[in-house]
Amino acid sequence: MSTPTIAILATLDTKGPEAAYLATRIRAAQARPLLIDIGVVGTPGTPPDISREAVAQAGGTDLGTLLENPTRQAAAPVMVEGAKNLLQQAVAGGEVQGVVGLGGTQGTPTCTEIMRALPYGLPKIMVSTVASGDTAPFVDIKDITMMFSVGDILGLNPVTRMVLSNAAGAACGMAKDGVGLEPQPGDKPLIGMTNLGVLTAGAMHAIDLFHAAGYEVIVFHAVGSGGRAMEQLMKEGVIGAVFDYALGEIADELYDGLRAADAERLTVAGTLGLPQVICPGGAEHIGLMVDEPNVPPEKYKNHQFVFHNPVIFAPRLNETEYVAVAEEIARRLEHTKGRAVMMLPLAGTSRYGVEGGPLRDPVGDRAFFDTLKAALPNTIEVVEREAQAEDEAFVAEAVERLIGLIEAN
């Protein structure tokens, strides 16, 4: 891409000079700026390429209607929807190759909500006054780069010009690099895999086996955001088969752990009919952040437990709690259309739960496995093995079964 177009998202009534300066730096980097005004009230401080009137219209409401009784609660959803629609069309048509947003506590959530609707791989940079804090609500599971503005985005000065120049250079450099999400060569789909630290040896062995068979693998750390990102890439058609090796996100969803994903987790591959092999890795425990290092919470003092690190506490679920996880896993898989295998490692679902591990509980494991087998839909083949989840033979069979499902098409 020799001359990319970089869209700029800003409320031009309050950030006109800053957006105009950013545009000059994009031009200096041999790219084209596209100024999109997402403001509602006030007068634009610099002429937009796409006006607020056009954005509102694309969001389904006339700007005049919004101005009759202007409130952020009424205007923001319209402007977000309009900018999403315009940018999605432009990106799909090859007319925009990157996006930069400018904002504070109000502009940041607006711009990043728009960015989250855009595809993975498209450069997305948010220059924000709140980028030095918790950015998870803004980034969520998309590849948004947060850049702290240092000073408020309110007037040009040496620091602000430097930050905006860096943002322009970053966006243009990313866009010109030209590395995007390309389809897997030939007829082999990209495989999505989940993993946890208590399964890493098995995951590494699986990756080697998939590579030997000519498949590429993208691994997701199953700590909530990882599983959700994997399933979003399934929806976008990037991932075509799934080795769901770690289901700790389901346990944490039920018991308020830090690895919790959302209610959709574990439903997407089955709904789409993608080939999938599933293993309930790491589901026997949850992860909790503790206030005092190495001190277990009162609620879990009577559970088996281990500290994953000084502040992440991992209690073993008791039999009743673990059975509830099995029931929840089965419920989420009830609409699976087939092409799915559940692999059960009867000797332990993670290195914490194996013989000699700190969370070993054979009675609880048996209750979990029996419940899961009874509750799973008959569209899912169940395979039981007297093995640990990281045993090489167990992993090899799981890999072979997924390849078999893929190549049976």
C-alpha positions as CSV (number, residue, x, y, z in Angstrom):
1,M,0.0,0.0,0.0
2,S,2.0,3.0,-1.3
3,T,-0.5,5.7,-0.3
4,P,-2.9,4.5,2.4
5,T,-5.8,6.5,3.8
6,I,-6.0,7.0,7.5
7,A,-9.3,8.0,9.0
8,I,-9.3,10.4,12.0
9,L,-12.2,10.2,14.5
10,A,-12.7,13.3,16.6
11,T,-15.2,15.8,17.8
12,L,-14.1,18.7,15.6
13,D,-15.8,21.3,17.7
14,T,-13.4,20.6,20.6
15,K,-10.5,19.0,18.9
16,G,-10.4,20.8,15.5
17,P,-6.8,22.2,15.6
18,E,-5.4,18.9,17.0
19,A,-7.2,16.8,14.3
20,A,-6.0,19.3,11.6
21,Y,-2.4,19.0,12.9
22,L,-2.7,15.2,12.9
23,A,-3.9,15.4,9.3
24,T,-0.8,17.4,8.3
25,R,1.5,14.8,9.9
26,I,-0.3,12.0,8.1
27,R,0.2,13.8,4.8
28,A,3.9,14.3,5.7
29,A,4.1,10.5,6.1
30,Q,2.9,10.1,2.5
31,A,-0.6,9.1,3.4
32,R,-4.1,10.6,3.0
33,P,-6.1,11.8,6.1
34,L,-9.8,11.3,6.2
35,L,-11.3,13.6,8.9
36,I,-14.6,12.2,10.3
37,D,-16.5,14.6,12.6
38,I,-18.3,12.7,15.4
39,G,-19.3,15.8,17.3
40,V,-22.9,17.0,17.5
41,V,-23.0,20.5,19.0
42,G,-20.8,23.4,18.4
43,T,-19.0,24.4,15.2
44,P,-16.2,22.3,13.6
45,G,-12.8,23.9,14.3
46,T,-11.5,22.5,11.0
47,P,-13.4,21.3,7.8
48,P,-14.2,17.6,7.9
49,D,-14.0,15.2,5.0
50,I,-17.1,13.4,6.4
51,S,-19.4,15.8,8.2
52,R,-21.3,15.2,11.4
53,E,-24.5,15.5,9.3
54,A,-23.4,12.5,7.2
55,V,-22.4,10.5,10.2
56,A,-25.7,11.1,11.9
57,Q,-27.6,10.2,8.7
58,A,-25.6,7.0,8.4
59,G,-26.6,6.2,12.0
60,G,-30.3,6.5,11.1
61,T,-31.1,10.0,12.5
62,D,-31.1,13.5,11.1
63,L,-28.6,15.7,12.9
64,G,-31.3,18.4,13.3
65,T,-33.4,15.9,15.3
66,L,-30.5,15.3,17.6
67,L,-30.0,19.0,18.1
68,E,-33.6,19.6,19.1
69,N,-32.8,18.3,22.6
70,P,-29.1,17.4,22.5
71,T,-27.9,14.9,25.1
72,R,-24.9,12.6,25.0
73,Q,-27.1,9.7,25.9
74,A,-29.2,10.2,22.8
75,A,-26.5,11.4,20.4
76,A,-23.6,9.0,21.1
77,P,-25.4,5.8,19.9
78,V,-26.4,7.4,16.7
79,M,-22.9,8.9,16.0
80,V,-21.2,5.6,16.9
81,E,-23.5,3.6,14.6
82,G,-23.1,6.1,11.8
83,A,-19.3,6.0,12.0
84,K,-19.3,2.2,12.2
85,N,-21.4,1.9,9.1
86,L,-19.3,4.4,7.1
87,L,-16.0,3.0,8.2
88,Q,-17.0,-0.7,7.7
89,Q,-18.1,0.2,4.1
90,A,-14.9,2.1,3.4
91,V,-12.6,-0.6,4.9
92,A,-14.5,-3.4,3.0
93,G,-14.1,-1.4,-0.2
94,G,-10.4,-0.9,0.3
95,E,-10.8,2.9,0.8
96,V,-9.4,3.1,4.4
97,Q,-6.3,1.4,5.7
98,G,-6.1,2.7,9.3
99,V,-7.9,4.7,12.0
100,V,-6.7,7.1,14.6
101,G,-9.0,8.5,17.3
102,L,-8.6,11.5,19.6
103,G,-10.5,11.7,22.9
104,G,-10.7,11.9,26.7
105,T,-13.2,10.3,29.1
106,Q,-16.0,10.8,26.6
107,G,-14.3,10.6,23.3
108,T,-12.3,7.5,24.1
109,P,-15.2,5.1,24.7
110,T,-16.9,6.5,21.6
111,C,-14.0,6.1,19.3
112,T,-13.0,2.7,20.6
113,E,-16.5,1.4,20.3
114,I,-16.3,2.3,16.6
115,M,-12.9,0.7,16.3
116,R,-14.0,-2.6,17.9
117,A,-16.5,-3.0,15.0
118,L,-13.6,-3.0,12.5
119,P,-11.7,-6.1,11.4
120,Y,-8.6,-7.5,13.1
121,G,-5.5,-6.4,11.3
122,L,-6.7,-2.9,10.4
123,P,-4.4,-0.4,12.3
124,K,-6.4,1.2,15.2
125,I,-4.7,3.8,17.4
126,M,-6.5,5.7,20.2
127,V,-4.7,8.8,21.4
128,S,-6.3,9.3,24.8
129,T,-6.0,11.1,28.1
130,V,-7.0,7.9,29.9
131,A,-4.7,5.5,28.2
132,S,-2.4,5.2,31.3
133,G,-5.2,3.6,33.4
134,D,-7.2,0.4,32.9
135,T,-7.8,0.2,29.2
136,A,-9.6,-3.1,29.1
137,P,-13.1,-1.6,28.7
138,F,-11.8,0.3,25.6
139,V,-9.7,-2.4,24.0
140,D,-11.8,-5.4,24.9
141,I,-10.8,-8.2,22.5
142,K,-9.7,-6.1,19.5
143,D,-6.2,-5.0,18.4
144,I,-6.5,-1.4,19.4
145,T,-3.3,0.4,20.3
146,M,-3.8,2.9,23.2
147,M,-1.5,5.9,23.2
148,F,-1.4,8.2,26.3
149,S,-1.7,11.8,25.2
150,V,0.4,13.0,28.3
151,G,-1.4,16.3,28.3
152,D,-5.0,17.0,27.7
153,I,-6.0,17.1,24.0
154,L,-6.8,20.8,24.3
155,G,-4.6,23.0,22.3
156,L,-1.3,22.5,20.5
157,N,2.0,22.6,22.3
158,P,5.4,20.8,21.9
159,V,4.3,17.7,23.8
160,T,0.9,17.4,22.0
161,R,2.5,17.9,18.6
162,M,5.1,15.2,19.4
163,V,2.4,12.7,20.5
164,L,0.2,13.4,17.5
165,S,3.2,13.1,15.2
166,N,4.0,9.7,16.7
167,A,0.4,8.6,16.3
168,A,0.5,9.6,12.6
169,G,3.8,7.8,12.1
170,A,2.6,4.7,13.8
171,A,-0.7,4.5,11.9
172,C,1.0,5.2,8.5
173,G,3.8,2.7,9.2
174,M,1.3,0.0,10.2
175,A,-0.8,0.7,7.1
176,K,2.2,0.7,4.7
177,D,3.6,-2.5,6.2
178,G,0.9,-4.4,4.4
179,V,0.8,-7.5,6.6
180,G,-2.8,-8.4,7.1
181,L,-4.9,-11.5,7.9
182,E,-4.3,-13.7,4.9
183,P,-6.2,-17.0,4.4
184,Q,-4.3,-20.2,5.2
185,P,-2.5,-21.4,2.0
186,G,-4.2,-24.3,0.3
187,D,-7.2,-26.0,1.8
188,K,-6.1,-26.2,5.4
189,P,-7.9,-24.0,7.9
190,L,-6.3,-22.0,10.6
191,I,-6.7,-23.8,13.9
192,G,-7.7,-21.9,17.1
193,M,-6.4,-23.4,20.4
194,T,-7.0,-22.4,24.0
195,N,-4.3,-22.9,26.6
196,L,-3.5,-22.3,30.3
197,G,-0.1,-22.3,32.0
198,V,-1.1,-25.6,33.7
199,L,-1.4,-27.2,30.2
200,T,1.5,-25.6,28.3
201,A,3.6,-28.7,27.8
202,G,0.6,-30.4,26.1
203,A,-0.2,-27.3,24.1
204,M,3.4,-27.1,22.8
205,H,3.3,-30.8,21.8
206,A,0.0,-30.2,20.0
207,I,1.4,-27.2,18.1
208,D,4.4,-29.3,16.9
209,L,2.0,-32.1,15.7
210,F,-0.3,-29.7,13.8
211,H,2.7,-28.0,12.2
212,A,4.1,-31.4,11.1
213,A,0.7,-32.0,9.4
214,G,0.9,-28.7,7.6
215,Y,-1.5,-26.7,9.8
216,E,-1.0,-23.3,11.4
217,V,-2.2,-22.7,14.9
218,I,-3.1,-19.5,16.9
219,V,-3.1,-20.1,20.6
220,F,-5.2,-18.1,23.0
221,H,-4.6,-17.7,26.7
222,A,-7.9,-18.8,28.2
223,V,-8.2,-16.0,30.7
224,G,-11.6,-14.6,29.5
225,S,-10.4,-12.3,26.8
226,G,-8.5,-15.1,25.1
227,G,-11.5,-17.4,24.6
228,R,-13.7,-14.5,23.5
229,A,-11.1,-13.4,20.9
230,M,-10.8,-16.9,19.5
231,E,-14.6,-17.1,19.1
232,Q,-14.7,-13.6,17.4
233,L,-12.2,-14.8,14.9
234,M,-14.4,-17.9,14.2
235,K,-17.3,-15.5,13.5
236,E,-15.1,-13.4,11.1
237,G,-14.1,-16.6,9.2
238,V,-10.4,-16.4,10.2
239,I,-10.4,-19.6,12.3
240,G,-11.8,-22.7,10.7
241,A,-11.2,-25.4,13.3
242,V,-10.9,-25.5,17.0
243,F,-8.8,-27.4,19.6
244,D,-10.4,-26.1,22.8
245,Y,-7.9,-27.5,25.2
246,A,-8.7,-25.3,28.2
247,L,-12.1,-24.7,29.7
248,G,-11.2,-22.9,32.9
249,E,-13.1,-19.9,31.6
250,I,-16.4,-21.8,32.2
251,A,-15.5,-22.6,35.8
252,D,-14.6,-19.0,36.4
253,E,-17.8,-17.8,34.8
254,L,-19.8,-19.8,37.3
255,Y,-17.8,-18.8,40.4
256,D,-16.7,-15.3,39.6
257,G,-13.1,-16.1,38.8
258,L,-10.7,-13.8,37.0
259,R,-10.6,-16.1,33.9
260,A,-14.4,-15.6,33.2
261,A,-15.3,-15.0,29.6
262,D,-19.0,-14.5,28.8
263,A,-22.3,-16.4,28.3
264,E,-21.4,-17.1,24.6
265,R,-18.1,-18.9,25.4
266,L,-18.0,-22.5,24.1
267,T,-21.1,-22.0,21.9
268,V,-19.7,-20.5,18.7
269,A,-17.9,-23.4,17.1
270,G,-20.9,-25.7,17.6
271,T,-23.3,-23.2,16.3
272,L,-21.2,-22.6,13.2
273,G,-20.6,-26.3,12.7
274,L,-16.8,-26.0,12.8
275,P,-14.7,-29.1,13.5
276,Q,-13.7,-29.1,17.1
277,V,-12.0,-31.2,19.7
278,I,-12.6,-30.2,23.3
279,C,-10.8,-31.0,26.5
280,P,-11.9,-29.7,29.9
281,G,-8.4,-28.5,30.7
282,G,-8.0,-26.5,33.9
283,A,-11.7,-26.6,34.7
284,E,-11.1,-28.3,38.1
285,H,-10.0,-25.0,39.7
286,I,-10.8,-21.3,39.5
287,G,-8.5,-18.2,39.6
288,L,-8.9,-15.4,42.1
289,M,-7.0,-12.3,42.8
290,V,-6.2,-11.9,46.5
291,D,-5.7,-8.7,48.4
292,E,-2.8,-10.0,50.5
293,P,-0.2,-12.2,48.9
294,N,-0.2,-15.9,49.7
295,V,-3.2,-15.5,52.1
296,P,-6.3,-17.6,51.0
297,P,-9.7,-16.0,51.1
298,E,-11.8,-17.1,54.1
299,K,-14.5,-18.6,51.7
300,Y,-12.0,-21.1,50.3
301,K,-9.9,-22.0,53.3
302,N,-11.5,-25.4,53.4
303,H,-10.9,-26.2,49.8
304,Q,-7.7,-27.7,48.3
305,F,-5.8,-24.8,46.9
306,V,-2.5,-23.6,45.4
307,F,-1.1,-20.2,44.7
308,H,-0.4,-19.8,40.9
309,N,1.6,-16.8,41.9
310,P,1.6,-14.7,45.2
311,V,-1.6,-12.9,44.3
312,I,-3.4,-15.4,42.1
313,F,-5.1,-18.0,44.2
314,A,-6.3,-21.3,42.6
315,P,-8.8,-23.2,44.8
316,R,-10.0,-26.7,43.7
317,L,-13.7,-26.9,43.2
318,N,-15.5,-29.3,45.5
319,E,-17.5,-32.1,44.0
320,T,-20.8,-30.2,43.9
321,E,-19.2,-27.2,42.4
322,Y,-17.3,-29.2,39.8
323,V,-20.4,-31.2,38.8
324,A,-22.1,-27.8,38.1
325,V,-19.3,-26.9,35.8
326,A,-19.9,-30.2,33.9
327,E,-23.6,-29.4,33.5
328,E,-22.7,-25.9,32.3
329,I,-20.3,-27.2,29.7
330,A,-22.9,-29.6,28.4
331,R,-25.5,-26.9,28.3
332,R,-23.3,-24.6,26.2
333,L,-22.6,-27.5,23.8
334,E,-26.3,-28.5,23.4
335,H,-26.7,-26.9,20.0
336,T,-23.5,-28.4,18.5
337,K,-24.2,-29.7,15.0
338,G,-21.7,-32.5,15.0
339,R,-18.0,-32.7,13.9
340,A,-17.1,-32.5,17.6
341,V,-15.2,-34.8,20.0
342,M,-14.9,-34.4,23.8
343,M,-11.6,-35.8,25.1
344,L,-11.6,-36.7,28.8
345,P,-8.2,-37.2,30.5
346,L,-9.3,-39.3,33.4
347,A,-6.0,-39.0,35.3
348,G,-6.2,-35.2,35.6
349,T,-7.4,-32.2,33.6
350,S,-4.3,-30.1,34.4
351,R,-0.9,-30.6,36.0
352,Y,-2.5,-29.3,39.3
353,G,-5.0,-32.1,39.3
354,V,-2.8,-35.1,38.5
355,E,-1.4,-37.7,40.9
356,G,0.9,-35.8,43.3
357,G,-0.5,-32.5,42.2
358,P,-1.8,-30.0,44.8
359,L,-5.4,-30.2,43.5
360,R,-5.7,-34.0,43.0
361,D,-9.3,-35.2,43.8
362,P,-10.2,-38.5,42.0
363,V,-13.7,-38.7,43.5
364,G,-14.5,-35.2,42.3
365,D,-13.0,-35.9,38.9
366,R,-15.1,-39.1,38.6
367,A,-18.3,-37.2,39.4
368,F,-17.4,-34.5,36.9
369,F,-16.7,-36.9,34.1
370,D,-19.8,-39.0,34.7
371,T,-22.0,-35.9,34.8
372,L,-20.4,-34.5,31.6
373,K,-20.9,-37.8,29.7
374,A,-24.5,-38.1,30.7
375,A,-25.4,-34.5,29.9
376,L,-23.5,-34.0,26.5
377,P,-25.7,-34.1,23.4
378,N,-25.3,-37.2,21.3
379,T,-23.8,-35.1,18.4
380,I,-20.6,-35.0,20.4
381,E,-18.4,-38.1,20.5
382,V,-16.9,-38.8,23.9
383,V,-13.5,-40.3,24.3
384,E,-12.2,-41.4,27.7
385,R,-8.5,-42.1,28.3
386,E,-6.6,-43.1,31.4
387,A,-4.2,-40.3,30.9
388,Q,-3.3,-36.8,32.0
389,A,-4.3,-33.8,29.9
390,E,-0.6,-33.2,29.1
391,D,0.3,-36.8,28.3
392,E,1.9,-36.9,24.8
393,A,-0.2,-39.8,23.7
394,F,-3.5,-38.2,24.8
395,V,-2.5,-34.9,23.0
396,A,-1.5,-36.8,19.9
397,E,-4.9,-38.6,19.7
398,A,-6.7,-35.3,20.2
399,V,-4.7,-33.7,17.4
400,E,-5.3,-36.7,15.1
401,R,-9.1,-36.6,15.8
402,L,-9.3,-32.9,14.9
403,I,-7.4,-33.4,11.7
404,G,-9.7,-36.3,10.9
405,L,-12.7,-34.1,11.4
406,I,-11.2,-31.4,9.2
407,E,-10.2,-33.8,6.4
408,A,-13.4,-35.7,6.4
409,N,-15.2,-32.8,4.7
